[in-house]
Amino acid sequence: MFFSGRARGASHLLVCGLGLWGAGQGALAVDGVAAHAPRIILNAQDRNVATLIGNTDGYATLVRASISADNANADSLPPFIAMPSLFRLWAGGQQVIRIIRTPGALPADRESLFYLHTLETPIVEDVDPGEGDQWEKVERVTFIYRPQHLATLPAEAPRQLLWRLVQRGTTRYLRVTNPSPYHINFVGVRVVDGQALQELGAGDGMLAPSASRELPLAAHIRGQQVGVEFLVQDDQGLSSDFYKAHAGL
């Protein structure tokens, strides 16, 4: 039996958290990959956190799991390991992956952001081993390390966001600043200016502690003060109700 990365249909590795993620959540499908766990959170008082990975393909795969501090680089070495890091997953099978804290300093006053990467290659019989192994990036799940005794509670963080209008030349922007110690994951943002409305989407979604982001506004948004309505993702990966705020020049 050899491992081969030859062309095949879209892979279907399903990832869901244990304990953090409710069984009633719907799966998210992106390019054939379904995920029930948009984020995994490890609280500092816990030594590890577990998540479940499942194979919904009709063939067995070899899976590699790793933790990275960089969205684009799965080879960085943060103070965590994913165990097991290499395993076989039969068609329809499941495997618990445990993320374990290892020695290394992390900020104590704010969350730290990492990613759980999973890669896979199918297990195919009677394939010439000279073809070599090819690993396909299947899934990237947000993994957050949360220190103890942070200054505020996670549920309070969205209300602490600071919104303002910024004029730069002929273009106006909506700037949002996150003064909280938590990573806030936006689902959507919209601006209300009298009868005018602009949907801004969520950008790249995640806003880190102490970070700011500017979103360009359409020309018809000209008020000196506007209303802001936004949705965020909670610890269980569910969308919140609309939060409301105001932004002015």
C-alpha positions as CSV (number, residue, x, y, z in Angstrom):
1,M,0.0,0.0,0.0
2,F,1.4,3.4,-1.1
3,F,0.5,7.0,-0.4
4,S,-0.4,9.0,-3.5
5,G,-1.4,12.6,-4.1
6,R,-2.8,11.9,-7.6
7,A,-5.8,13.9,-8.8
8,R,-9.1,13.1,-7.1
9,G,-12.4,14.7,-6.1
10,A,-12.6,17.3,-3.4
11,S,-11.7,16.1,0.0
12,H,-14.1,16.0,2.9
13,L,-12.4,16.2,6.3
14,L,-14.8,17.4,8.9
15,V,-13.5,19.1,12.1
16,C,-15.6,19.7,15.2
17,G,-14.6,20.7,18.7
18,L,-15.3,18.5,21.7
19,G,-17.1,20.3,24.5
20,L,-16.9,23.8,23.0
21,W,-19.1,23.2,20.0
22,G,-22.8,22.3,20.2
23,A,-24.0,19.3,18.4
24,G,-26.8,21.3,16.8
25,Q,-24.6,23.6,14.7
26,G,-24.7,23.4,11.0
27,A,-21.6,22.5,9.0
28,L,-19.8,25.1,6.9
29,A,-18.8,23.8,3.5
30,V,-15.9,25.5,1.6
31,D,-14.3,23.8,-1.4
32,G,-15.5,20.4,-0.3
33,V,-14.3,20.8,3.3
34,A,-16.9,21.0,6.1
35,A,-16.1,22.4,9.6
36,H,-18.2,22.4,12.7
37,A,-15.6,24.3,14.7
38,P,-14.9,27.8,13.4
39,R,-12.6,28.3,16.4
40,I,-11.0,26.4,19.2
41,I,-10.2,28.0,22.5
42,L,-7.7,26.8,25.1
43,N,-8.1,28.4,28.5
44,A,-4.8,28.9,30.4
45,Q,-6.0,26.8,33.4
46,D,-6.4,23.8,31.1
47,R,-3.4,21.8,29.8
48,N,-5.0,20.9,26.5
49,V,-8.1,21.0,24.4
50,A,-9.5,18.4,22.1
51,T,-11.2,18.6,18.7
52,L,-12.6,15.8,16.5
53,I,-11.7,15.3,12.8
54,G,-13.8,13.1,10.5
55,N,-13.3,11.7,7.0
56,T,-16.5,11.9,4.9
57,D,-14.6,10.8,1.7
58,G,-15.1,7.3,0.3
59,Y,-11.4,6.4,0.7
60,A,-8.8,6.3,3.5
61,T,-6.4,9.2,4.0
62,L,-3.2,9.9,5.8
63,V,-3.6,13.1,7.8
64,R,-1.0,15.5,9.2
65,A,-2.0,18.0,11.9
66,S,0.1,21.0,13.1
67,I,-0.2,24.3,14.9
68,S,1.0,27.5,13.4
69,A,1.2,31.1,14.6
70,D,1.1,32.4,11.0
71,N,-2.0,32.2,8.7
72,A,0.3,31.4,5.7
73,N,3.0,29.4,7.4
74,A,2.4,26.0,8.9
75,D,6.1,25.5,9.7
76,S,6.4,28.1,12.5
77,L,6.9,26.6,16.0
78,P,4.4,28.0,18.6
79,P,4.3,26.6,22.1
80,F,1.7,24.0,21.3
81,I,1.7,20.6,19.6
82,A,-1.2,18.7,17.9
83,M,-1.3,15.0,18.9
84,P,-1.4,12.8,17.0
85,S,0.4,14.8,14.4
86,L,0.3,12.0,11.7
87,F,-2.4,9.4,11.5
88,R,-4.5,7.2,9.1
89,L,-8.2,8.0,8.8
90,W,-10.4,5.4,7.2
91,A,-13.4,6.3,5.1
92,G,-16.1,7.5,7.5
93,G,-13.7,7.4,10.4
94,Q,-13.0,9.9,13.2
95,Q,-10.0,10.9,15.2
96,V,-9.5,13.1,18.3
97,I,-6.8,15.6,17.9
98,R,-5.5,17.1,21.2
99,I,-3.7,20.4,21.3
100,I,-1.2,20.4,24.1
101,R,0.5,23.4,25.7
102,T,4.3,23.2,25.6
103,P,7.0,25.5,27.3
104,G,7.1,29.0,25.9
105,A,6.2,32.5,26.9
106,L,2.9,34.0,25.8
107,P,1.3,37.4,26.7
108,A,-0.7,37.2,29.9
109,D,-2.9,40.3,29.3
110,R,-4.5,39.3,26.0
111,E,-5.3,36.3,23.8
112,S,-2.8,34.8,21.4
113,L,-3.9,33.7,17.9
114,F,-2.8,30.4,16.2
115,Y,-4.2,28.0,13.6
116,L,-4.7,24.3,13.5
117,H,-3.8,23.0,10.1
118,T,-4.7,19.7,8.7
119,L,-3.3,18.2,5.5
120,E,-4.2,14.9,3.8
121,T,-3.2,12.6,1.1
122,P,-5.2,9.5,0.0
123,I,-4.0,6.0,0.7
124,V,-4.1,4.2,-2.7
125,E,-3.1,0.7,-3.4
126,D,-1.0,-0.4,-6.4
127,V,0.3,3.1,-7.1
128,D,3.9,3.5,-8.2
129,P,5.8,5.0,-5.2
130,G,7.9,7.0,-7.7
131,E,5.0,9.4,-8.0
132,G,5.8,10.8,-4.6
133,D,3.5,12.1,-1.9
134,Q,1.5,15.2,-2.3
135,W,-0.2,16.8,0.6
136,E,-3.3,18.9,0.2
137,K,-4.2,21.6,2.6
138,V,-7.6,20.6,3.8
139,E,-8.6,22.7,6.7
140,R,-7.4,25.7,8.8
141,V,-9.2,26.3,12.1
142,T,-8.7,29.3,14.3
143,F,-7.1,28.3,17.6
144,I,-6.9,30.9,20.5
145,Y,-5.0,30.7,23.7
146,R,-6.9,32.6,26.4
147,P,-5.0,33.7,29.6
148,Q,-6.6,33.7,33.0
149,H,-7.8,36.9,34.7
150,L,-8.2,39.1,31.7
151,A,-9.5,42.6,32.3
152,T,-13.0,42.0,31.0
153,L,-15.3,39.1,30.0
154,P,-15.5,37.8,26.4
155,A,-19.2,38.8,26.0
156,E,-18.4,42.4,26.9
157,A,-15.7,42.9,24.2
158,P,-18.0,43.8,21.3
159,R,-19.5,46.6,23.2
160,Q,-16.1,48.0,23.9
161,L,-15.3,48.5,20.2
162,L,-14.5,52.1,19.3
163,W,-16.0,53.4,16.0
164,R,-15.2,56.7,14.2
165,L,-15.3,58.2,10.8
166,V,-12.1,59.2,9.1
167,Q,-11.8,61.5,6.1
168,R,-8.8,61.1,3.9
169,G,-8.9,63.2,0.7
170,T,-12.2,62.5,-1.0
171,T,-12.7,59.1,0.6
172,R,-14.3,58.5,4.0
173,Y,-13.6,55.4,6.1
174,L,-15.1,53.7,9.0
175,R,-12.4,52.9,11.6
176,V,-12.9,50.3,14.3
177,T,-10.5,49.8,17.2
178,N,-10.5,46.9,19.5
179,P,-9.3,47.9,23.0
180,S,-10.3,44.6,24.6
181,P,-7.9,41.6,25.2
182,Y,-10.0,39.4,23.0
183,H,-9.9,38.6,19.3
184,I,-13.2,39.7,17.8
185,N,-14.4,37.8,14.7
186,F,-16.9,39.9,12.6
187,V,-19.6,38.2,10.7
188,G,-20.9,41.5,9.1
189,V,-20.9,45.3,9.4
190,R,-23.2,47.9,8.0
191,V,-23.5,51.6,8.2
192,V,-26.8,53.5,8.5
193,D,-26.8,57.2,7.4
194,G,-30.4,58.4,7.6
195,Q,-32.1,56.6,4.8
196,A,-28.8,55.5,3.3
197,L,-27.4,52.0,4.1
198,Q,-24.1,50.3,3.2
199,E,-23.2,46.7,3.8
200,L,-19.5,46.5,4.6
201,G,-19.2,42.8,5.0
202,A,-16.7,41.5,7.5
203,G,-13.3,42.1,5.8
204,D,-10.9,39.4,6.8
205,G,-13.1,38.8,9.9
206,M,-10.7,38.8,12.8
207,L,-9.7,41.9,14.7
208,A,-6.9,41.4,17.2
209,P,-6.5,43.0,20.6
210,S,-5.4,46.7,20.4
211,A,-5.7,46.5,16.6
212,S,-7.6,48.9,14.2
213,R,-9.1,48.5,10.8
214,E,-10.5,50.9,8.3
215,L,-13.3,50.1,5.9
216,P,-14.0,52.4,2.9
217,L,-17.4,54.0,2.7
218,A,-19.5,54.6,-0.4
219,A,-19.8,58.2,-1.7
220,H,-23.5,58.4,-0.5
221,I,-22.5,58.0,3.1
222,R,-21.9,61.7,4.0
223,G,-23.3,62.3,7.5
224,Q,-21.2,63.7,10.2
225,Q,-22.4,60.9,12.4
226,V,-23.7,57.5,11.3
227,G,-25.1,54.4,13.0
228,V,-23.1,51.2,12.9
229,E,-24.7,47.7,13.2
230,F,-22.5,44.6,13.4
231,L,-22.5,40.9,14.0
232,V,-19.8,38.9,15.7
233,Q,-19.0,35.3,16.3
234,D,-19.2,34.0,19.9
235,D,-17.0,31.4,21.6
236,Q,-19.3,28.6,20.2
237,G,-18.9,29.8,16.7
238,L,-22.4,31.2,16.5
239,S,-23.4,34.6,15.1
240,S,-24.6,37.2,17.7
241,D,-27.6,39.4,17.4
242,F,-26.9,42.9,16.0
243,Y,-24.9,45.2,18.1
244,K,-25.5,48.9,17.6
245,A,-23.0,51.8,17.9
246,H,-22.4,55.3,16.5
247,A,-19.4,56.8,14.7
248,G,-18.6,60.4,14.0
249,L,-15.9,62.6,12.5
